[in-house]
């Protein structure tokens, strides 16, 4: 792609993502009411000139390059900042007020739990564990709507309890295999959301040891990346989480945004898993017991949530 100034206008030529493809061209004129407040360059390669930086500064347009992972790689603007002051002021105001944080967290987790109930009803076979999980979620949603939680930590606590029941109801879910190649015994049926890789003593979701968990982890990451890029483009400070706290400059606000989206990802992955016959080659078993997706399967899973 390229950005350059021609006859006083900023001319942007988009990059190519596939073949064949016509190159899109955008022309922005100085002082025009439709000139955007920020331009987001998503990954890619190409060129821009110092004249472009000067043009953006004069017109009050922030120019940010965002990597495919959602991280801000570079910012060029008169203030050295690409955020929307009004939106960032809202984030700071919400973070500073415990009642506002509580209201935000209540709505966020209630939407997530409602989504989980739908996943249990539509994608998990009937069982006593599923009935218990639905009952737990319904009770928690009622308590949230009634304002029975005094702190954000209380909401985190009930969310964790519901998550435990939720994934326990998945126990026994099976994948269909082509029969070519030896399938590891623990890949046959879903046992737990926590990984059993390495020592297995400390529960963690990160190092997936089962194909369903590996697909979930990858799909969550793809969806969060998209939300993070969108939030940056809209002018939010991705580090200013409201329900989540930022640590070492992490994307805490993206962690907020992904919460009500998780059940949608779950539904997409479970529907995909139920409709497909997998091959052993679809997954990569590392020597430490961690399960990863093959590049071909990763592309298919990514398309479920973009």
C-alpha positions in Angstrom: 0.0 0.0 0.0 1.1 3.6 -0.2 0.2 7.0 1.3 1.3 10.2 -0.5 0.3 13.8 -0.9 -0.7 14.9 -4.4 -1.8 18.4 -5.2 -2.6 19.1 -1.6 -4.7 15.9 -1.1 -3.8 12.8 0.8 -3.9 9.8 -1.6 -4.2 6.3 -0.1 -3.8 3.3 -2.3 -4.8 0.1 -0.5 -2.6 -3.0 -0.5 -3.5 -6.3 -2.0 -4.8 -9.3 0.0 -5.5 -11.7 -2.8 -5.3 -12.3 -6.5 -6.9 -11.1 -8.7 -7.9 -7.8 -7.0 -8.5 -4.2 -8.1 -6.5 -1.7 -6.0 -8.8 0.7 -4.1 -7.8 4.3 -4.0 -8.9 7.0 -1.5 -8.4 10.8 -1.8 -8.8 13.0 1.2 -8.9 16.8 0.8 -7.7 19.3 3.4 -10.4 21.0 5.5 -13.2 18.7 4.2 -15.9 17.8 6.7 -15.6 14.1 5.8 -11.9 13.9 6.6 -11.6 11.2 9.3 -10.2 11.8 12.7 -7.8 8.9 12.4 -6.4 6.5 9.8 -5.6 2.9 10.8 -3.2 1.0 8.7 -3.7 -2.7 9.4 -0.4 -4.6 9.1 0.8 -4.8 5.5 3.8 -3.2 3.9 4.4 -0.2 1.7 5.5 3.4 1.8 4.6 6.9 3.1 6.4 10.2 3.0 7.2 12.9 5.5 4.7 15.0 3.6 2.0 12.6 4.7 2.9 13.0 8.4 2.8 16.8 8.0 -0.5 16.6 6.2 -2.0 14.5 8.9 -0.7 16.8 11.6 -2.1 19.9 9.9 -5.5 18.3 9.5 -5.6 16.8 13.0 -5.7 13.3 11.7 -3.9 10.6 13.7 -2.2 7.9 11.7 -1.6 4.6 13.4 -0.2 1.3 12.2 -1.7 -1.8 13.9 -0.2 -5.2 13.7 -2.3 -8.2 12.8 -2.2 -9.2 16.5 -3.9 -5.9 17.4 -0.9 -4.2 18.9 -0.2 -0.6 18.0 3.1 -0.6 16.1 3.4 3.1 15.4 1.5 6.4 15.8 2.0 9.6 14.0 0.0 12.7 14.9 0.4 16.2 16.2 -0.1 15.0 19.8 1.6 11.7 19.4 -1.8 10.1 20.3 -4.4 8.4 18.2 -7.2 8.1 20.7 -10.5 9.9 21.0 -10.3 12.2 24.1 -14.0 11.8 24.8 -13.9 8.0 24.8 -10.8 7.8 26.8 -12.2 10.3 29.3 -15.2 7.9 29.6 -12.9 4.9 30.2 -11.1 6.8 33.0 -14.3 8.0 34.5 -15.7 4.5 34.6 -12.5 3.1 36.1 -12.5 5.7 38.8 -16.0 5.1 40.0 -16.7 1.8 41.8 -20.5 2.1 41.3 -20.0 2.7 37.5 -17.5 -0.3 37.3 -20.1 -2.4 39.1 -22.8 -1.4 36.7 -20.5 -2.1 33.7 -19.4 -5.5 35.1 -23.0 -6.5 35.9 -24.2 -5.9 32.3 -21.1 -7.4 30.8 -21.2 -10.7 32.7 -25.0 -11.0 32.5 -24.8 -10.8 28.7 -22.0 -13.4 28.8 -24.0 -15.8 31.1 -27.1 -15.4 28.9 -25.0 -16.4 25.9 -23.7 -19.5 27.8 -27.2 -20.6 28.6 -28.0 -20.5 24.9 -24.8 -22.6 24.1 -25.8 -25.2 26.7 -29.3 -25.4 25.2 -28.2 -25.6 21.6 -24.9 -27.4 21.5 -24.6 -29.6 24.6 -26.5 -32.9 25.0 -29.0 -33.1 27.8 -27.6 -34.3 31.1 -27.8 -33.7 34.8 -24.6 -31.6 34.6 -26.1 -29.5 31.9 -29.3 -29.0 34.0 -27.2 -27.9 37.0 -25.1 -25.5 34.8 -28.3 -23.9 33.4 -29.8 -23.6 36.9 -26.5 -22.0 38.2 -26.4 -19.5 35.3 -30.1 -18.6 35.6 -29.7 -17.9 39.4 -26.5 -15.8 38.8 -28.2 -13.8 36.0 -31.1 -13.2 38.4 -28.8 -12.0 41.1 -26.9 -9.8 38.7 -30.1 -8.1 37.4 -31.3 -7.7 41.0 -28.1 -5.9 42.0 -27.2 -8.4 44.7 -23.4 -8.2 44.2 -21.7 -5.5 46.2 -18.3 -5.5 44.4 -16.7 -6.3 41.1 -14.8 -9.0 42.8 -18.1 -10.6 43.9 -19.1 -10.7 40.2 -15.8 -12.2 39.3 -16.4 -14.9 41.8 -19.9 -15.9 40.5 -18.5 -15.8 36.9 -15.8 -18.3 37.9 -18.4 -20.6 39.5 -20.6 -20.5 36.5 -17.6 -21.2 34.1 -16.7 -24.3 36.2 -20.3 -25.6 35.8 -20.5 -24.6 32.2 -17.5 -26.5 31.0 -18.3 -29.5 33.3 -21.5 -29.9 31.3 -19.3 -30.3 28.2 -17.7 -33.4 29.6 -18.0 -36.4 27.3 -18.4 -34.4 24.0 -16.8 -36.5 21.3 -15.0 -35.7 18.1 -15.4 -37.7 14.9 -12.2 -39.1 13.4 -11.3 -40.4 9.9 -9.6 -43.4 11.4 -6.3 -42.8 9.6 -3.5 -42.5 12.2 -3.5 -43.1 15.9 -5.6 -40.7 17.9 -4.3 -40.1 21.4 -6.7 -41.5 24.0 -7.3 -38.2 25.7 -8.4 -36.6 22.4 -11.4 -39.0 22.0 -13.6 -37.2 24.6 -13.7 -33.7 26.1 -12.8 -33.9 29.8 -12.0 -30.5 31.1 -11.3 -26.9 29.9 -8.1 -26.9 31.9 -5.0 -28.3 30.2 -3.5 -31.6 31.3 -0.2 -31.0 29.6 3.1 -30.7 31.4 2.8 -31.4 35.1 -1.0 -31.2 35.2 -0.8 -29.9 38.7 -1.7 -26.3 38.1 -4.9 -25.8 36.0 -4.5 -23.5 33.0 -6.4 -23.0 29.8 -3.5 -21.7 27.8 -1.5 -24.8 26.9 -4.4 -26.8 25.5 -4.1 -30.6 25.7 -7.4 -31.4 23.9 -8.4 -30.5 20.3 -11.6 -28.7 21.4 -9.6 -26.5 23.8 -7.0 -25.8 21.1 -9.7 -24.7 18.7 -11.3 -22.5 21.5 -8.0 -20.9 22.4 -7.3 -20.0 18.7 -10.8 -18.8 18.0 -10.8 -16.6 21.2 -7.5 -15.1 20.1 -8.7 -14.3 16.6 -11.9 -12.7 17.9 -10.1 -10.7 20.5 -7.7 -9.5 17.9 -10.6 -8.2 15.8 -12.2 -6.5 18.8 -8.9 -4.9 19.8 -8.3 -3.5 16.3 -11.8 -2.2 16.2 -11.5 -0.5 19.6 -8.2 1.2 18.6 -9.8 2.4 15.3 -12.7 3.8 17.3 -10.3 5.8 19.5 -10.3 3.8 22.8 -7.2 3.3 24.9 -6.9 -0.5 24.8 -4.9 -0.5 28.0 -7.8 1.1 30.1 -9.9 -1.9 31.1 -13.0 -1.4 33.3 -13.8 -4.9 34.4 -10.3 -6.1 33.9 -7.2 -4.4 35.2 -4.2 -3.8 32.9 -0.9 -5.4 33.9 2.3 -4.4 32.2 0.4 -2.5 29.5 -1.7 -5.4 28.4 -4.9 -5.0 26.4 -7.3 -4.9 29.4 -10.1 -3.2 27.5 -10.0 -5.9 24.8 -10.4 -8.4 27.7 -13.6 -6.6 28.6 -14.9 -6.6 25.1 -14.3 -10.3 24.5 -16.3 -11.5 27.6 -19.8 -11.4 26.0 -18.3 -12.7 22.7 -17.0 -15.9 24.3 -20.3 -17.8 24.1 -20.6 -16.9 20.4 -17.1 -18.3 19.8 -18.1 -21.4 21.8 -21.2 -21.9 19.8 -19.3 -21.6 16.5 -16.5 -24.0 17.6 -19.0 -26.6 18.9 -21.1 -26.5 15.8 -17.9 -26.8 13.6 -16.7 -29.7 15.7 -20.0 -31.5 15.5 -20.2 -31.2 11.7 -16.7 -32.2 10.8 -14.7 -35.4 10.7 -11.2 -34.7 11.8 -7.9 -36.3 10.9 -5.0 -36.7 13.2 -3.0 -34.4 10.9 -5.4 -31.6 11.7 -3.6 -31.2 15.0 0.0 -31.0 16.1 0.9 -32.8 19.4 4.0 -31.2 20.8 6.5 -33.1 22.9 5.2 -31.4 26.1 1.7 -32.7 25.5 0.3 -29.4 24.2 -2.1 -29.6 21.2 -2.0 -27.0 18.4 -3.9 -26.6 15.2 -2.4 -27.3 11.8 -2.2 -24.2 9.5 -5.1 -25.5 7.4 -7.4 -26.1 10.3 -6.3 -22.8 11.9 -7.6 -20.9 8.8 -10.9 -22.8 8.9 -11.3 -22.0 12.6 -10.4 -18.3 12.1 -13.1 -18.0 9.5 -15.7 -19.0 12.1 -15.3 -15.9 14.1 -14.0 -13.1 11.9 
